Amino acid sequence: MKTYKIEMHKVKAMSHGGGLIQAKIDALVLPVTSRDDQVETSLLSMSEDTARVLLLLLKAQLAEVDGRKARSQR
């Protein structure tokens, strides 16, 4: 598995469809090289302001998805 260091600068837009939520973002993505004895995972970092925007947009997208479901599916 390839691992990356992802530095998110800005969330531009979000949309959903087909069971996926997609985000258009400005980000710096760099590969992480690891030693064989260490298992690395990808790292996502962002400023507090960007995290707040991401949270608000995710809440809005999920509310829209939930609003489209029939009451029996909630």
C-alpha positions as CSV (number, residue, x, y, z in Angstrom):
1,M,0.0,0.0,0.0
2,K,1.3,3.5,-0.9
3,T,1.2,6.0,1.9
4,Y,1.0,9.8,1.5
5,K,1.3,13.0,3.5
6,I,-1.8,15.1,2.5
7,E,-1.9,18.7,3.5
8,M,-5.4,20.1,2.8
9,H,-5.4,23.8,2.2
10,K,-9.0,24.5,1.1
11,V,-12.3,22.7,0.6
12,K,-13.9,24.2,-2.5
13,A,-17.1,22.2,-3.0
14,M,-18.8,19.0,-2.1
15,S,-21.4,16.9,-3.8
16,H,-22.9,13.4,-3.4
17,G,-24.4,10.8,-5.6
18,G,-24.3,7.0,-6.1
19,G,-23.5,6.5,-2.4
20,L,-20.3,8.7,-2.5
21,I,-19.6,12.1,-1.1
22,Q,-17.0,13.9,-3.2
23,A,-15.0,16.9,-2.2
24,K,-13.1,19.3,-4.5
25,I,-10.0,20.4,-2.5
26,D,-6.7,22.2,-2.8
27,A,-4.1,20.0,-1.3
28,L,-0.5,19.2,-1.3
29,V,0.1,15.4,-1.7
30,L,3.5,13.9,-1.1
31,P,4.5,10.3,-1.0
32,V,5.9,9.0,2.3
33,T,8.9,6.7,2.2
34,S,9.0,4.3,5.2
35,R,11.5,1.9,6.5
36,D,10.7,-1.7,6.2
37,D,10.4,-2.2,10.0
38,Q,7.8,0.6,10.3
39,V,4.3,0.5,9.0
40,E,3.2,3.9,7.9
41,T,-0.3,5.1,7.3
42,S,-1.3,8.1,5.2
43,L,-1.6,11.4,7.1
44,L,-4.2,14.1,6.5
45,S,-3.4,17.5,8.1
46,M,-5.4,20.8,7.8
47,S,-5.8,24.0,9.7
48,E,-8.6,24.4,12.3
49,D,-10.5,26.7,9.9
50,T,-10.3,24.2,7.1
51,A,-11.5,21.4,9.5
52,R,-14.5,23.5,10.5
53,V,-15.4,24.1,6.9
54,L,-15.1,20.4,6.1
55,L,-17.3,19.5,9.1
56,L,-20.0,22.0,8.1
57,L,-20.0,20.8,4.5
58,L,-20.1,17.1,5.5
59,K,-23.0,17.8,7.9
60,A,-24.9,19.6,5.0
61,Q,-24.3,16.7,2.6
62,L,-25.3,14.1,5.1
63,A,-28.5,16.0,6.0
64,E,-29.4,16.2,2.3
65,V,-28.8,12.5,1.8
66,D,-30.9,11.7,4.9
67,G,-33.7,14.1,3.7
68,R,-34.1,12.1,0.5
69,K,-34.5,8.8,2.2
70,A,-38.0,7.5,2.9
71,R,-39.0,7.6,6.6
72,S,-39.0,3.8,6.7
73,Q,-35.3,3.8,5.8
74,R,-34.2,6.2,8.6
